[in-house]
């Protein structure tokens, strides 16, 4: 689920995990600048607090990308653990 706050010009993105479909994760919050959206949030993973980052890159008009990364050291370093490249569906 996504929502936009026109006052702050920030988006919030909530993820719904099919393994626990009655609970929304804590949102990541961020903005798009020049076609790249950076979104950050806090999460608990295996009982440990982490930071989470999503990067949406729409600078390529037909092949936007998305990545997710986790940080165990408060955002000093990031481990990318999921990447996607979107392609147009051709009839």
N, C-alpha and C positions, 0 to 999 in steps of 0.2 A: 504494500500500500504506500502511496506517495502523497504528500501534501506540500503546498507552497504557501509561504508567508510573504505577502507582498510588502509588508513593512521592512522586514529584514532582508528580503530577496533571497531567502534560504529555503531549500527543500529539505524535507524529512522523509526518510525511506525506512519503512518497517518491513521486516522479512517474516514470512509465515513458514515455519518448518513443518513439512508434512508428517514428521515423526511425532510432533506435538501440536496438532492443528488447532487447539483451543487457546494457544498463547502466542502473542506477537512478541518478537524480540525487541530489545531496546533499539530505538531508531538511530541511524547514522544521519548526520545533518551536514549540509554543505551547499555550495553554490557552483554554478557553471561560469567559467571565465574563458573567453575565446574558444568555446567548443569543448572544453575539458571541465568535467565536474569532479570535485574532490569532496568526499563525505567521510566524516569521522564519528566514532561512537565508542562506548565502553561496553564490555561484555565480560562474562565469566566463562572460562573454558576449563573443564576438568577441575573445578574448584579454585582456579587462579584468575585474578583480574588481568584482562588484556585490553588493548586498544584495537579497534577494527577500522579498516579504511576501504572504501570503495572508490575506484576511479573509473568514470565513464568518459571515454574519448570519442567525440563525434566529429573530429576534424577531417576524417575521411568520409565523404558523403555516402558511399555505398558499403563501407566496411567498418562500422563503429565497433569499438572494443570496450570490454569491461574487465576489471580485475578486483579481486578481494585480497587483502593482506592483513596479517595479525602482527602485533608488536607486544612483546613481553617486557620491554624496557621503556615504557611510556612514550613510544613514538620515535626513539632514537634510531632504531633499525626496524625494518619491516620484512616479513616473510610472506611472499606472494604464494597463495595456496589455491587460487582458482582464477583462470583466465578464459574469456570467451571472445570470439570474433563473430560478429553478426554478418550474414550475407543475404542479399535479396533472394527471395523465392521467385523462381522463373516458372511460368506456366508450361 
